């Protein structure tokens, strides 16, 4: 009887400890609020590089050949929309989240984007687009 009680106590302690370790983990998978996105640059060769499509934007709306690279972008995830701010220019788009793997998708400047998410500490995320390009997100308090 004493062994059974001890076993139940040990299992209870292990279960309560495991619950405490996972506290907040599921909520971390849901993107909400403001995040700053830092663009990671991939070096292709001696003279070539590429970044995520969100990291470049036209500097002159009348000249499609004039582009600029944004180092930091702000993403504000609302329940039904996403506000993307690049160099002071705000664009609102609809976004959807895949509840199976917590990836998310949206269309921006007529281009579809699909991002997988990686947890990186409590206040950071790394997202990867379908082309393998990365953005590092940091939560804005």
N, CA, C and O atoms as CSV, one atom per row, in Angstrom:
chain,resi,resn,atom,element,x,y,z
A,1,UNK,N,N,0.825,-1.188,0.000
A,1,UNK,CA,C,0.000,0.000,0.000
A,1,UNK,C,C,0.871,1.255,0.000
A,1,UNK,O,O,0.590,2.218,-0.714
A,2,UNK,N,N,1.954,1.230,0.827
A,2,UNK,CA,C,2.851,2.365,0.912
A,2,UNK,C,C,3.568,2.586,-0.424
A,2,UNK,O,O,3.786,3.729,-0.827
A,3,UNK,N,N,3.934,1.507,-1.107
A,3,UNK,CA,C,4.600,1.600,-2.400
A,3,UNK,C,C,3.672,2.203,-3.443
A,3,UNK,O,O,4.100,3.011,-4.268
A,4,UNK,N,N,2.407,1.815,-3.408
A,4,UNK,CA,C,1.430,2.338,-4.353
A,4,UNK,C,C,1.237,3.842,-4.140
A,4,UNK,O,O,1.173,4.602,-5.106
A,5,UNK,N,N,1.146,4.269,-2.888
A,5,UNK,CA,C,0.981,5.694,-2.574
A,5,UNK,C,C,2.209,6.488,-3.005
A,5,UNK,O,O,2.086,7.596,-3.527
A,6,UNK,N,N,3.386,5.923,-2.785
A,6,UNK,CA,C,4.622,6.593,-3.189
A,6,UNK,C,C,4.690,6.719,-4.706
A,6,UNK,O,O,5.092,7.760,-5.225
A,7,UNK,N,N,4.304,5.682,-5.408
A,7,UNK,CA,C,4.296,5.699,-6.871
A,7,UNK,C,C,3.323,6.756,-7.385
A,7,UNK,O,O,3.658,7.494,-8.311
A,8,UNK,N,N,2.147,6.844,-6.817
A,8,UNK,CA,C,1.153,7.846,-7.223
A,8,UNK,C,C,1.689,9.248,-6.952
A,8,UNK,O,O,1.515,10.145,-7.778
A,9,UNK,N,N,2.336,9.448,-5.812
A,9,UNK,CA,C,2.912,10.745,-5.475
A,9,UNK,C,C,4.002,11.138,-6.478
A,9,UNK,O,O,4.047,12.283,-6.927
A,10,UNK,N,N,4.866,10.208,-6.822
A,10,UNK,CA,C,5.954,10.482,-7.770
A,10,UNK,C,C,5.384,10.816,-9.147
A,10,UNK,O,O,5.818,11.775,-9.786
A,11,UNK,N,N,4.419,10.028,-9.599
A,11,UNK,CA,C,3.792,10.296,-10.895
A,11,UNK,C,C,3.091,11.657,-10.894
A,11,UNK,O,O,3.154,12.390,-11.881
A,12,UNK,N,N,2.435,11.988,-9.805
A,12,UNK,CA,C,1.779,13.295,-9.686
A,12,UNK,C,C,2.775,14.440,-9.753
A,12,UNK,O,O,2.518,15.453,-10.405
A,13,UNK,N,N,3.917,14.284,-9.079
A,13,UNK,CA,C,4.949,15.318,-9.123
A,13,UNK,C,C,5.530,15.474,-10.527
A,13,UNK,O,O,5.748,16.591,-10.996
A,14,UNK,N,N,5.776,14.356,-11.185
A,14,UNK,CA,C,6.303,14.404,-12.551
A,14,UNK,C,C,5.300,15.077,-13.477
A,14,UNK,O,O,5.679,15.918,-14.292
A,15,UNK,N,N,4.032,14.719,-13.364
A,15,UNK,CA,C,2.992,15.301,-14.212
A,15,UNK,C,C,2.851,16.800,-13.965
A,15,UNK,O,O,2.746,17.573,-14.917
A,16,UNK,N,N,2.846,17.217,-12.707
A,16,UNK,CA,C,2.703,18.654,-12.408
A,16,UNK,C,C,3.927,19.424,-12.865
A,16,UNK,O,O,3.803,20.567,-13.306
A,17,UNK,N,N,5.097,18.829,-12.772
A,17,UNK,CA,C,6.335,19.481,-13.240
A,17,UNK,C,C,6.304,19.640,-14.757
A,17,UNK,O,O,6.697,20.683,-15.278
A,18,UNK,N,N,5.839,18.613,-15.468
A,18,UNK,CA,C,5.751,18.678,-16.932
A,18,UNK,C,C,4.748,19.740,-17.356
A,18,UNK,O,O,4.983,20.445,-18.337
A,19,UNK,N,N,3.646,19.869,-16.647
A,19,UNK,CA,C,2.653,20.897,-16.970
A,19,UNK,C,C,3.247,22.281,-16.798
A,19,UNK,O,O,3.002,23.158,-17.626
A,20,UNK,N,N,4.022,22.503,-15.746
A,20,UNK,CA,C,4.630,23.804,-15.483
A,20,UNK,C,C,5.655,24.183,-16.536
A,20,UNK,O,O,5.792,25.362,-16.863
A,21,UNK,N,N,6.374,23.217,-17.070
A,21,UNK,CA,C,7.382,23.497,-18.094
A,21,UNK,C,C,6.749,23.934,-19.403
A,21,UNK,O,O,7.347,24.724,-20.133
A,22,UNK,N,N,5.565,23.447,-19.718
A,22,UNK,CA,C,4.914,23.778,-20.981
A,22,UNK,C,C,4.008,24.996,-20.893
A,22,UNK,O,O,3.392,25.370,-21.890
A,23,UNK,N,N,3.912,25.615,-19.746
A,23,UNK,CA,C,3.013,26.749,-19.580
A,23,UNK,C,C,3.360,27.852,-20.573
A,23,UNK,O,O,4.497,28.321,-20.627
A,24,UNK,N,N,2.360,28.260,-21.360
A,24,UNK,CA,C,2.555,29.325,-22.322
A,24,UNK,C,C,3.083,28.863,-23.670
A,24,UNK,O,O,3.097,29.657,-24.611
A,25,UNK,N,N,3.506,27.645,-23.802
A,25,UNK,CA,C,4.107,27.167,-25.046
A,25,UNK,C,C,3.126,27.224,-26.208
A,25,UNK,O,O,3.478,27.711,-27.282
A,26,UNK,N,N,1.913,26.741,-26.020
A,26,UNK,CA,C,0.920,26.742,-27.097
A,26,UNK,C,C,0.592,28.168,-27.514
A,26,UNK,O,O,0.479,28.445,-28.708
A,27,UNK,N,N,0.436,29.069,-26.567
A,27,UNK,CA,C,0.114,30.451,-26.916
A,27,UNK,C,C,1.258,31.110,-27.683
A,27,UNK,O,O,1.020,32.056,-28.435
A,28,UNK,N,N,2.483,30.639,-27.515
A,28,UNK,CA,C,3.615,31.192,-28.254
A,28,UNK,C,C,3.524,30.893,-29.745
A,28,UNK,O,O,4.173,31.566,-30.545
A,29,UNK,N,N,2.741,29.908,-30.131
A,29,UNK,CA,C,2.624,29.515,-31.529
A,29,UNK,C,C,1.643,30.389,-32.308
A,29,UNK,O,O,1.592,30.313,-33.535
A,30,UNK,N,N,0.873,31.207,-31.618
A,30,UNK,CA,C,-0.114,32.061,-32.260
A,30,UNK,C,C,0.467,33.458,-32.433
A,30,UNK,O,O,0.729,34.154,-31.453
A,31,UNK,N,N,0.666,33.867,-33.688
A,31,UNK,CA,C,1.210,35.192,-33.959
A,31,UNK,C,C,0.135,36.238,-33.685
A,31,UNK,O,O,-0.971,36.164,-34.219
A,32,UNK,N,N,0.475,37.208,-32.848
A,32,UNK,CA,C,-0.424,38.321,-32.589
A,32,UNK,C,C,0.399,39.512,-32.132
A,32,UNK,O,O,1.478,39.354,-31.562
A,33,UNK,N,N,-0.111,40.686,-32.382
A,33,UNK,CA,C,0.563,41.900,-31.962
A,33,UNK,C,C,1.666,42.333,-32.910
A,33,UNK,O,O,1.812,41.808,-34.014
A,34,UNK,N,N,2.442,43.313,-32.444
A,34,UNK,CA,C,3.496,43.910,-33.272
A,34,UNK,C,C,4.828,43.177,-33.117
A,34,UNK,O,O,5.235,42.802,-32.017
A,35,UNK,N,N,5.487,42.988,-34.257
A,35,UNK,CA,C,6.794,42.355,-34.323
A,35,UNK,C,C,7.654,43.160,-35.289
A,35,UNK,O,O,7.155,43.649,-36.303
A,36,UNK,N,N,8.933,43.300,-34.988
A,36,UNK,CA,C,9.871,43.852,-35.964
A,36,UNK,C,C,10.550,42.690,-36.649
A,36,UNK,O,O,10.961,41.729,-35.998
A,37,UNK,N,N,10.668,42.773,-37.954
A,37,UNK,CA,C,11.285,41.722,-38.748
A,37,UNK,C,C,12.606,42.233,-39.296
A,37,UNK,O,O,12.647,43.245,-39.996
A,38,UNK,N,N,13.679,41.536,-38.978
A,38,UNK,CA,C,14.993,41.856,-39.515
A,38,UNK,C,C,15.269,40.900,-40.664
A,38,UNK,O,O,15.110,39.687,-40.529
A,39,UNK,N,N,15.683,41.454,-41.792
A,39,UNK,CA,C,15.903,40.657,-42.997
A,39,UNK,C,C,17.271,39.983,-42.965
A,39,UNK,O,O,18.297,40.639,-42.783
A,40,UNK,N,N,17.270,38.682,-43.141
A,40,UNK,CA,C,18.530,37.948,-43.277
A,40,UNK,C,C,18.905,37.935,-44.752
A,40,UNK,O,O,18.044,37.745,-45.610
A,41,UNK,N,N,20.179,38.136,-45.051
A,41,UNK,CA,C,20.657,38.186,-46.433
A,41,UNK,C,C,21.443,36.920,-46.747
A,41,UNK,O,O,22.355,36.544,-46.011
A,42,UNK,N,N,21.083,36.271,-47.841
A,42,UNK,CA,C,21.817,35.091,-48.291
A,42,UNK,C,C,22.867,35.526,-49.312
A,42,UNK,O,O,22.546,36.216,-50.279
A,43,UNK,N,N,24.096,35.131,-49.101
A,43,UNK,CA,C,25.174,35.405,-50.039
A,43,UNK,C,C,25.166,34.288,-51.083
A,43,UNK,O,O,25.327,33.113,-50.752
A,44,UNK,N,N,24.980,34.664,-52.326
A,44,UNK,CA,C,24.911,33.671,-53.406
A,44,UNK,C,C,26.294,33.404,-53.992
A,44,UNK,O,O,26.697,32.253,-54.159
A,45,UNK,N,N,27.008,34.472,-54.301
A,45,UNK,CA,C,28.370,34.361,-54.826
A,45,UNK,C,C,29.094,35.662,-54.502
A,45,UNK,O,O,28.634,36.426,-53.654
A,46,UNK,N,N,30.211,35.924,-55.159
A,46,UNK,CA,C,31.038,37.094,-54.834
A,46,UNK,C,C,30.287,38.407,-55.000
A,46,UNK,O,O,30.568,39.370,-54.285
A,47,UNK,N,N,29.353,38.464,-55.913
A,47,UNK,CA,C,28.654,39.723,-56.171
A,47,UNK,C,C,27.146,39.614,-55.988
A,47,UNK,O,O,26.430,40.600,-56.163
A,48,UNK,N,N,26.663,38.450,-55.644
A,48,UNK,CA,C,25.212,38.256,-55.592
A,48,UNK,C,C,24.686,37.963,-54.207
A,48,UNK,O,O,25.349,37.317,-53.396
A,49,UNK,N,N,23.502,38.439,-53.949
A,49,UNK,CA,C,22.820,38.171,-52.691
A,49,UNK,C,C,21.329,38.181,-52.948
A,49,UNK,O,O,20.872,38.658,-53.987
A,50,UNK,N,N,20.567,37.652,-51.997
A,50,UNK,CA,C,19.112,37.708,-52.097
A,50,UNK,C,C,18.517,37.764,-50.707
A,50,UNK,O,O,19.128,37.336,-49.729
A,51,UNK,N,N,17.305,38.303,-50.641
A,51,UNK,CA,C,16.560,38.421,-49.393
A,51,UNK,C,C,15.114,38.040,-49.661
A,51,UNK,O,O,14.716,37.866,-50.813
A,52,UNK,N,N,14.344,37.912,-48.619
A,52,UNK,CA,C,12.917,37.646,-48.737
A,52,UNK,C,C,12.261,38.785,-49.518
A,52,UNK,O,O,12.682,39.936,-49.403
A,53,UNK,N,N,11.257,38.480,-50.293
A,53,UNK,CA,C,10.549,39.482,-51.079
A,53,UNK,C,C,9.957,40.612,-50.263
A,53,UNK,O,O,9.743,41.704,-50.789
A,54,UNK,N,N,9.687,40.374,-48.985
A,54,UNK,CA,C,9.173,41.450,-48.122
A,54,UNK,C,C,10.235,42.504,-47.842
A,54,UNK,O,O,9.912,43.628,-47.459
A,55,UNK,N,N,11.481,42.149,-48.030
A,55,UNK,CA,C,12.588,43.036,-47.659
A,55,UNK,C,C,12.969,44.017,-48.746
A,55,UNK,O,O,13.848,44.851,-48.531
A,56,UNK,N,N,12.343,43.946,-49.898
A,56,UNK,CA,C,12.602,44.908,-50.963
A,56,UNK,C,C,11.291,45.571,-51.355
A,56,UNK,O,O,10.237,44.935,-51.350
A,57,UNK,N,N,11.363,46.826,-51.687
A,57,UNK,CA,C,10.164,47.554,-52.090
A,57,UNK,C,C,10.555,48.659,-53.056
A,57,UNK,O,O,11.686,49.143,-53.020
A,58,UNK,N,N,9.635,49.063,-53.917
A,58,UNK,CA,C,9.956,50.122,-54.879
A,58,UNK,C,C,10.097,51.464,-54.177
A,58,UNK,O,O,9.287,51.809,-53.316
A,59,UNK,N,N,11.130,52.222,-54.546
A,59,UNK,CA,C,11.315,53.553,-53.966
A,59,UNK,C,C,10.506,54.594,-54.714
A,59,UNK,O,O,10.171,55.644,-54.165
A,60,UNK,N,N,10.190,54.300,-55.974
A,60,UNK,CA,C,9.387,55.207,-56.781
A,60,UNK,C,C,8.259,54.397,-57.406
A,60,UNK,O,O,8.521,53.534,-58.243
A,61,UNK,N,N,7.007,54.652,-57.019
A,61,UNK,CA,C,5.897,53.858,-57.555
A,61,UNK,C,C,5.766,53.951,-59.079
A,61,UNK,O,O,5.157,53.078,-59.696
A,62,UNK,N,N,6.328,54.994,-59.689
A,62,UNK,CA,C,6.234,55.170,-61.139
A,62,UNK,C,C,7.395,54.541,-61.890
A,62,UNK,O,O,7.396,54.521,-63.121
A,63,UNK,N,N,8.397,54.021,-61.160
A,63,UNK,CA,C,9.580,53.427,-61.783
A,63,UNK,C,C,9.817,52.047,-61.173
A,63,UNK,O,O,10.369,51.928,-60.079
A,64,UNK,N,N,9.394,51.008,-61.891
A,64,UNK,CA,C,9.493,49.648,-61.344
A,64,UNK,C,C,10.924,49.138,-61.261
A,64,UNK,O,O,11.158,48.093,-60.652
A,65,UNK,N,N,11.893,49.838,-61.853
A,65,UNK,CA,C,13.281,49.393,-61.789
A,65,UNK,C,C,14.011,49.956,-60.575
A,65,UNK,O,O,15.160,49.594,-60.322
A,66,UNK,N,N,13.365,50.827,-59.830
A,66,UNK,CA,C,13.989,51.470,-58.678
A,66,UNK,C,C,13.534,50.780,-57.396
A,66,UNK,O,O,12.402,50.965,-56.949
A,67,UNK,N,N,14.429,49.982,-56.808
A,67,UNK,CA,C,14.101,49.208,-55.618
A,67,UNK,C,C,15.040,49.557,-54.483
A,67,UNK,O,O,16.160,50.020,-54.702
A,68,UNK,N,N,14.567,49.330,-53.266
A,68,UNK,CA,C,15.384,49.570,-52.076
A,68,UNK,C,C,15.254,48.365,-51.149
A,68,UNK,O,O,14.222,47.694,-51.132
A,69,UNK,N,N,16.296,48.101,-50.388
A,69,UNK,CA,C,16.317,47.003,-49.431
A,69,UNK,C,C,15.965,47.539,-48.049
A,69,UNK,O,O,16.598,48.478,-47.566
A,70,UNK,N,N,14.963,46.950,-47.414
A,70,UNK,CA,C,14.573,47.350,-46.058
A,70,UNK,C,C,15.290,46.445,-45.070
A,70,UNK,O,O,15.232,45.221,-45.189
A,71,UNK,N,N,15.958,47.033,-44.107
A,71,UNK,CA,C,16.629,46.231,-43.090
A,71,UNK,C,C,15.638,45.735,-42.041
A,71,UNK,O,O,15.749,44.612,-41.549
A,72,UNK,N,N,14.673,46.584,-41.704
A,72,UNK,CA,C,13.693,46.224,-40.678
A,72,UNK,C,C,12.288,46.538,-41.190
A,72,UNK,O,O,12.037,47.598,-41.765
A,73,UNK,N,N,11.400,45.604,-40.968
A,73,UNK,CA,C,9.997,45.726,-41.348
A,73,UNK,C,C,9.181,45.503,-40.080
A,73,UNK,O,O,9.575,44.716,-39.219
A,74,UNK,N,N,8.056,46.185,-39.960
A,74,UNK,CA,C,7.168,45.936,-38.822
A,74,UNK,C,C,5.961,45.144,-39.306
A,74,UNK,O,O,5.332,45.486,-40.307
A,75,UNK,N,N,5.655,44.085,-38.577
A,75,UNK,CA,C,4.483,43.250,-38.862
A,75,UNK,C,C,3.561,43.326,-37.658
A,75,UNK,O,O,3.975,43.044,-36.534
A,76,UNK,N,N,2.306,43.707,-37.892
A,76,UNK,CA,C,1.321,43.791,-36.817
A,76,UNK,C,C,0.213,42.785,-37.128
A,76,UNK,O,O,-0.628,43.014,-37.998
A,77,UNK,N,N,0.230,41.663,-36.398
A,77,UNK,CA,C,-0.733,40.586,-36.609
A,77,UNK,C,C,-2.005,40.878,-35.826
A,77,UNK,O,O,-2.009,40.836,-34.596
A,78,UNK,N,N,-3.076,41.172,-36.541
A,78,UNK,CA,C,-4.397,41.333,-35.938
A,78,UNK,C,C,-5.178,40.055,-36.217
A,78,UNK,O,O,-4.717,39.203,-36.977
A,79,UNK,N,N,-6.341,39.915,-35.619
A,79,UNK,CA,C,-7.083,38.666,-35.774
A,79,UNK,C,C,-7.496,38.396,-37.217
A,79,UNK,O,O,-7.527,37.239,-37.639
A,80,UNK,N,N,-7.812,39.431,-37.976
A,80,UNK,CA,C,-8.289,39.225,-39.341
A,80,UNK,C,C,-7.414,39.877,-40.406
A,80,UNK,O,O,-7.694,39.742,-41.596
A,81,UNK,N,N,-6.367,40.577,-40.002
A,81,UNK,CA,C,-5.502,41.231,-40.978
A,81,UNK,C,C,-4.078,41.357,-40.448
A,81,UNK,O,O,-3.810,41.189,-39.258
A,82,UNK,N,N,-3.194,41.656,-41.365
A,82,UNK,CA,C,-1.781,41.850,-41.059
A,82,UNK,C,C,-1.380,43.199,-41.627
A,82,UNK,O,O,-1.584,43.460,-42.812
A,83,UNK,N,N,-0.809,44.061,-40.789
A,83,UNK,CA,C,-0.335,45.364,-41.251
A,83,UNK,C,C,1.176,45.265,-41.416
A,83,UNK,O,O,1.904,44.993,-40.461
A,84,UNK,N,N,1.637,45.492,-42.650
A,84,UNK,CA,C,3.062,45.429,-42.975
A,84,UNK,C,C,3.547,46.862,-43.176
A,84,UNK,O,O,3.008,47.599,-44.002
A,85,UNK,N,N,4.576,47.252,-42.406
A,85,UNK,CA,C,5.137,48.599,-42.528
A,85,UNK,C,C,6.581,48.501,-42.992
A,85,UNK,O,O,7.424,47.907,-42.320
A,86,UNK,N,N,6.858,49.099,-44.162
A,86,UNK,CA,C,8.195,49.152,-44.735
A,86,UNK,C,C,8.539,50.624,-44.943
A,86,UNK,O,O,7.852,51.312,-45.698
A,87,UNK,N,N,9.574,51.111,-44.299
A,87,UNK,CA,C,10.043,52.483,-44.478
A,87,UNK,C,C,8.895,53.491,-44.352
A,87,UNK,O,O,8.801,54.436,-45.135
A,88,UNK,N,N,8.032,53.281,-43.366
A,88,UNK,CA,C,6.920,54.191,-43.123
A,88,UNK,C,C,5.687,53.946,-43.973
A,88,UNK,O,O,4.654,54.575,-43.745
A,89,UNK,N,N,5.767,53.047,-44.948
A,89,UNK,CA,C,4.621,52.725,-45.808
A,89,UNK,C,C,3.866,51.547,-45.208
A,89,UNK,O,O,4.430,50.469,-45.022
A,90,UNK,N,N,2.589,51.758,-44.907
A,90,UNK,CA,C,1.769,50.710,-44.294
A,90,UNK,C,C,0.852,50.080,-45.338
A,90,UNK,O,O,0.208,50.775,-46.124
A,91,UNK,N,N,0.808,48.736,-45.327
A,91,UNK,CA,C,-0.082,47.979,-46.199
A,91,UNK,C,C,-0.814,46.957,-45.343
A,91,UNK,O,O,-0.194,46.254,-44.544
A,92,UNK,N,N,-2.129,46.873,-45.505
A,92,UNK,CA,C,-2.929,45.905,-44.764
A,92,UNK,C,C,-3.351,44.781,-45.695
A,92,UNK,O,O,-3.886,45.029,-46.776
A,93,UNK,N,N,-3.108,43.542,-45.274
A,93,UNK,CA,C,-3.471,42.358,-46.058
A,93,UNK,C,C,-4.198,41.367,-45.151
A,93,UNK,O,O,-4.068,41.416,-43.928
A,94,UNK,N,N,-4.953,40.483,-45.758
A,94,UNK,CA,C,-5.565,39.377,-45.017
A,94,UNK,C,C,-4.527,38.278,-44.853
A,94,UNK,O,O,-3.675,38.089,-45.721
A,95,UNK,N,N,-4.595,37.555,-43.744
A,95,UNK,CA,C,-3.666,36.451,-43.532
A,95,UNK,C,C,-4.421,35.272,-42.962
A,95,UNK,O,O,-5.468,35.427,-42.334
A,96,UNK,N,N,-3.871,34.081,-43.192
A,96,UNK,CA,C,-4.464,32.851,-42.664
A,96,UNK,C,C,-3.369,32.049,-41.969
A,96,UNK,O,O,-2.192,32.126,-42.324
A,97,UNK,N,N,-3.785,31.286,-40.983
A,97,UNK,CA,C,-2.853,30.451,-40.225
A,97,UNK,C,C,-3.253,28.998,-40.371
A,97,UNK,O,O,-4.430,28.658,-40.252
A,98,UNK,N,N,-2.287,28.148,-40.627
A,98,UNK,CA,C,-2.512,26.713,-40.682
A,98,UNK,C,C,-2.434,26.205,-39.244
A,98,UNK,O,O,-1.366,26.238,-38.632
A,99,UNK,N,N,-3.553,25.737,-38.702
A,99,UNK,CA,C,-3.583,25.318,-37.305
A,99,UNK,C,C,-2.849,24.001,-37.063
A,99,UNK,O,O,-2.556,23.668,-35.914
A,100,UNK,N,N,-2.547,23.248,-38.114
A,100,UNK,CA,C,-1.829,21.986,-37.934
A,100,UNK,C,C,-0.351,22.210,-37.637
A,100,UNK,O,O,0.219,21.547,-36.771
A,101,UNK,N,N,0.271,23.149,-38.359
A,101,UNK,CA,C,1.712,23.344,-38.163
A,101,UNK,C,C,2.074,24.796,-37.822
A,101,UNK,O,O,3.256,25.132,-37.746
A,102,UNK,N,N,1.077,25.652,-37.616
A,102,UNK,CA,C,1.255,27.048,-37.205
A,102,UNK,C,C,2.016,27.888,-38.230
A,102,UNK,O,O,2.596,28.916,-37.881
A,103,UNK,N,N,2.015,27.458,-39.481
A,103,UNK,CA,C,2.552,28.306,-40.540
A,103,UNK,C,C,1.474,29.330,-40.898
A,103,UNK,O,O,0.319,29.184,-40.498
A,104,UNK,N,N,1.850,30.360,-41.647
A,104,UNK,CA,C,0.853,31.345,-42.046
A,104,UNK,C,C,1.125,31.838,-43.460
A,104,UNK,O,O,2.246,31.755,-43.962
A,105,UNK,N,N,0.065,32.358,-44.095
A,105,UNK,CA,C,0.133,32.773,-45.491
A,105,UNK,C,C,-0.602,34.088,-45.686
A,105,UNK,O,O,-1.522,34.423,-44.940
A,106,UNK,N,N,-0.174,34.829,-46.707
A,106,UNK,CA,C,-0.865,36.045,-47.118
A,106,UNK,C,C,-0.390,36.416,-48.516
A,106,UNK,O,O,0.589,35.860,-49.013
A,107,UNK,N,N,-1.087,37.356,-49.148
A,107,UNK,CA,C,-0.690,37.871,-50.452
A,107,UNK,C,C,-0.306,39.330,-50.261
A,107,UNK,O,O,-1.074,40.117,-49.708
A,108,UNK,N,N,0.904,39.689,-50.729
A,108,UNK,CA,C,1.417,41.044,-50.593
A,108,UNK,C,C,1.997,41.477,-51.935
A,108,UNK,O,O,2.841,40.783,-52.501
A,109,UNK,N,N,1.552,42.608,-52.438
A,109,UNK,CA,C,1.983,43.101,-53.755
A,109,UNK,C,C,1.795,42.039,-54.840
A,109,UNK,O,O,2.678,41.820,-55.670
A,110,UNK,N,N,0.640,41.389,-54.819
A,110,UNK,CA,C,0.263,40.365,-55.799
A,110,UNK,C,C,1.144,39.119,-55.766
A,110,UNK,O,O,1.112,38.324,-56.704
A,111,UNK,N,N,1.923,38.936,-54.712
A,111,UNK,CA,C,2.757,37.739,-54.573
A,111,UNK,C,C,2.320,36.972,-53.331
A,111,UNK,O,O,2.222,37.551,-52.249
A,112,UNK,N,N,2.054,35.662,-53.478
A,112,UNK,CA,C,1.706,34.864,-52.296
A,112,UNK,C,C,2.945,34.574,-51.449
A,112,UNK,O,O,4.015,34.265,-51.973
A,113,UNK,N,N,2.780,34.678,-50.146
A,113,UNK,CA,C,3.845,34.354,-49.190
A,113,UNK,C,C,3.326,33.277,-48.256
A,113,UNK,O,O,2.176,33.313,-47.816
A,114,UNK,N,N,4.189,32.323,-47.962
A,114,UNK,CA,C,3.869,31.263,-47.008
A,114,UNK,C,C,5.091,31.106,-46.099
A,114,UNK,O,O,6.204,30.887,-46.576
A,115,UNK,N,N,4.871,31.218,-44.797
A,115,UNK,CA,C,5.973,31.164,-43.843
A,115,UNK,C,C,5.804,30.027,-42.850
A,115,UNK,O,O,4.722,29.813,-42.304
A,116,UNK,N,N,6.905,29.293,-42.626
A,116,UNK,CA,C,7.003,28.343,-41.517
A,116,UNK,C,C,7.588,29.111,-40.350
A,116,UNK,O,O,8.313,30.086,-40.551
A,117,UNK,N,N,7.285,28.686,-39.132
A,117,UNK,CA,C,7.753,29.418,-37.962
A,117,UNK,C,C,8.622,28.537,-37.071
A,117,UNK,O,O,8.349,27.353,-36.874
A,118,UNK,N,N,9.685,29.157,-36.535
A,118,UNK,CA,C,10.574,28.522,-35.575
A,118,UNK,C,C,10.578,29.369,-34.314
A,118,UNK,O,O,10.702,30.591,-34.388
A,119,UNK,N,N,10.445,28.736,-33.162
A,119,UNK,CA,C,10.521,29.453,-31.895
A,119,UNK,C,C,11.982,29.723,-31.574
A,119,UNK,O,O,12.839,28.858,-31.753
A,120,UNK,N,N,12.258,30.934,-31.099
A,120,UNK,CA,C,13.629,31.320,-30.766
A,120,UNK,C,C,13.561,32.182,-29.511
A,120,UNK,O,O,13.563,33.411,-29.591
A,121,UNK,N,N,13.503,31.540,-28.367
A,121,UNK,CA,C,13.337,32.270,-27.115
A,121,UNK,C,C,11.894,32.710,-26.923
A,121,UNK,O,O,11.008,32.339,-27.694
A,122,UNK,N,N,11.676,33.493,-25.901
A,122,UNK,CA,C,10.320,33.915,-25.552
A,122,UNK,C,C,9.812,35.057,-26.430
A,122,UNK,O,O,8.618,35.120,-26.726
A,123,UNK,N,N,10.689,35.949,-26.847
A,123,UNK,CA,C,10.280,37.146,-27.558
A,123,UNK,C,C,10.723,37.185,-29.019
A,123,UNK,O,O,10.577,38.219,-29.672
A,124,UNK,N,N,11.260,36.085,-29.548
A,124,UNK,CA,C,11.733,36.065,-30.933
A,124,UNK,C,C,11.186,34.858,-31.685
A,124,UNK,O,O,10.892,33.817,-31.097
A,125,UNK,N,N,11.058,35.023,-32.978
A,125,UNK,CA,C,10.673,33.948,-33.879
A,125,UNK,C,C,11.543,34.062,-35.122
A,125,UNK,O,O,11.993,35.152,-35.476
A,126,UNK,N,N,11.771,32.953,-35.768
A,126,UNK,CA,C,12.406,32.946,-37.081
A,126,UNK,C,C,11.357,32.393,-38.028
A,126,UNK,O,O,10.774,31.336,-37.783
A,127,UNK,N,N,11.123,33.124,-39.118
A,127,UNK,CA,C,10.165,32.621,-40.096
A,127,UNK,C,C,10.902,32.408,-41.420
A,127,UNK,O,O,11.802,33.166,-41.783
A,128,UNK,N,N,10.495,31.359,-42.125
A,128,UNK,CA,C,11.126,30.982,-43.388
A,128,UNK,C,C,10.063,30.953,-44.470
A,128,UNK,O,O,9.031,30.300,-44.319
A,129,UNK,N,N,10.319,31.672,-45.577
A,129,UNK,CA,C,9.343,31.660,-46.659
A,129,UNK,C,C,9.543,30.423,-47.539
A,129,UNK,O,O,10.474,29.647,-47.324
A,130,UNK,N,N,8.677,30.248,-48.514
A,130,UNK,CA,C,8.719,29.042,-49.344
A,130,UNK,C,C,9.964,28.979,-50.228
A,130,UNK,O,O,10.273,27.923,-50.780
A,131,UNK,N,N,10.690,30.108,-50.370
A,131,UNK,CA,C,11.947,30.112,-51.116
A,131,UNK,C,C,13.154,29.852,-50.219
A,131,UNK,O,O,14.290,29.848,-50.692
A,132,UNK,N,N,12.913,29.635,-48.924
A,132,UNK,CA,C,14.001,29.374,-47.979
A,132,UNK,C,C,14.624,30.622,-47.376
A,132,UNK,O,O,15.634,30.527,-46.678
A,133,UNK,N,N,14.045,31.784,-47.629
A,133,UNK,CA,C,14.584,33.025,-47.096
A,133,UNK,C,C,14.057,33.240,-45.677
A,133,UNK,O,O,12.928,32.865,-45.363
A,134,UNK,N,N,14.892,33.852,-44.818
A,134,UNK,CA,C,14.585,33.973,-43.401
A,134,UNK,C,C,14.361,35.410,-42.971
A,134,UNK,O,O,14.962,36.344,-43.502
A,135,UNK,N,N,13.483,35.560,-41.999
A,135,UNK,CA,C,13.284,36.816,-41.276
A,135,UNK,C,C,13.350,36.492,-39.792
A,135,UNK,O,O,12.824,35.470,-39.352
A,136,UNK,N,N,13.993,37.355,-39.023
A,136,UNK,CA,C,14.033,37.181,-37.575
A,136,UNK,C,C,13.051,38.196,-36.985
A,136,UNK,O,O,13.208,39.403,-37.169
A,137,UNK,N,N,12.037,37.694,-36.275
A,137,UNK,CA,C,11.027,38.548,-35.664
A,137,UNK,C,C,11.307,38.753,-34.195
A,137,UNK,O,O,11.693,37.820,-33.491
A,138,UNK,N,N,11.112,39.967,-33.737
A,138,UNK,CA,C,11.241,40.271,-32.321
A,138,UNK,C,C,9.989,40.999,-31.862
A,138,UNK,O,O,9.566,41.980,-32.474
A,139,UNK,N,N,9.402,40.508,-30.781
A,139,UNK,CA,C,8.153,41.058,-30.266
A,139,UNK,C,C,8.360,42.496,-29.784
A,139,UNK,O,O,9.325,42.792,-29.079
A,140,UNK,N,N,7.440,43.383,-30.175
A,140,UNK,CA,C,7.455,44.770,-29.707
A,140,UNK,C,C,6.546,44.838,-28.492
A,140,UNK,O,O,5.372,44.478,-28.571
A,141,UNK,N,N,7.081,45.296,-27.373
A,141,UNK,CA,C,6.282,45.344,-26.140
A,141,UNK,C,C,5.375,46.535,-26.106
A,141,UNK,O,O,4.637,46.722,-25.138
